[in-house]
Amino acid sequence: MDLLQLRYFRVVARREHMTKAAEELFIAQPSLSKTIRRLEKEIGVPLFDRQERSLQLNQFGKAFLEHIEAMFYELEEGQRKVRDMAGLEQGVVSLIAASLPWIPDLLHRFQVLHPSIHFRLSQCPLAEIPQQLETGAYDFCFLSTPLARSGIKWRPLLTDEILLVVPSTHRLVGQKHIPLREVAREAVVIEKVGSGLRDLIDTFCQQAGITLSISYEIDEPAMLYEFVKAGLGVGFTPAMMKKQANEQLLSCIHLTNPTCKRTLGLAWQEKHYLSQAALTFRQFVMDYFANLEQGIS
């Protein structure tokens, strides 16, 4: 059993299709099939259930994959640590978040100070983020609620109010505060279930005893202002994005009963090795949000 076999096994396990895995690995499909069968022979049990051209991990394959993922995680952690110790830091920080509209400004300000450090940035549903952190796939994630999981650290960054955003011609323009139940009378544009902001809004609506009349569910938060501006509904936006909303000639209104707030935080896995680039970025994030909160308040 060698490392190449195990790398091939990981890809086949993920794709569950021999031809597609071979294309990703840039090798011939018969060669890949032979490698996987040799691995199964060495282990002594089949790792896949084979159905025509597709494959599916069986109970043995799933158990084996858990250990292989842990092994590669340790190898990758070791590589990062040794490069950092030897001054060979590649200057790459990996980030994941459920919603990303405010991140470009943060990264721009950081890279003005540290142009040699680059980022690998991903967006995924909130429910998938804990697993991504636990496997060490990312250095940090931004969350609006702490993760109650062993080994995961969460540092609060900013307590931010959630505002109602309406077009300039809307009947509520000029109002400074309205109760959340008032929004039940409106068509609403909102992010899909699974985003951090949407989940919080659903919770606040339950507390207010209302059900929103949703006209559009959107995948990309950056499109929210365009929908609201077009008169397709009202929306919700964090106070930290109020400036961008005003630039679109939209009005922001405070919500009461309940007061809608979230606490944005940064999370990371304690055992995950953080490079000098990652540590530098983490400190910058703390300072950035401390200054931002002062500006908002």
Disulfide bonds with the S-S distance in Angstrom:
none
